[in-house]
Amino acid sequence: MSTTHRSPSTDRGRAVTMWDRARSLLPGHRVELIDGRIVVNDAPTRRQTELVATLLKLLADKVVEQGWTVHTDITVFLGARADRYVPDLVVVPRGPRMRGAGEVHGEDTHLVVDVVAACSVHDDRVTKPREHARAGAPLHLVVDPEAGTATLHSLPADEGYRRHVRADLGTPVQLPEPWALTLDTRSLIGSGEPKTDSPG
């Protein structure tokens, strides 16, 4: 369950200041600014953690080959008075443009990944893709374990992504250049589901 504190949406500058202060007061927590709301997220569930770990395995060879870097705790900078998101996984090229030490510019990412959480369904499915597009993040992958889908958003524009490819988990997802990679999402089915011992 996430803890949410509302900030006046008319004063984004104040909201960003409050977000920055909340981060300093809550080290080790994932603190985001979403539609002017300061959201302090709980630790990821086992299911989310294992989904991200599985995705890392699928991407690892290409990331190593290209010398890219993977982050699971970096903030995406969307603009001076815009929201601040901490995706579940971000892949960046060598020497990305940063704002300070912990924020990467959206257009300087190769892939942003969010795993939909029960406490933030609308934010993960709707709000974050829209704002990542406005910031120029070229690819945004949304893995939705409850819906059993993976949606790849691409071709960013001010009004949002212009292309959306939704696939059922278990079917391949094509990542375009600079990836030129086919994600085999079969390994995401049931990832993180609890396993029980057989009786006896």
Disulfide bonds with the S-S distance in Angstrom:
none
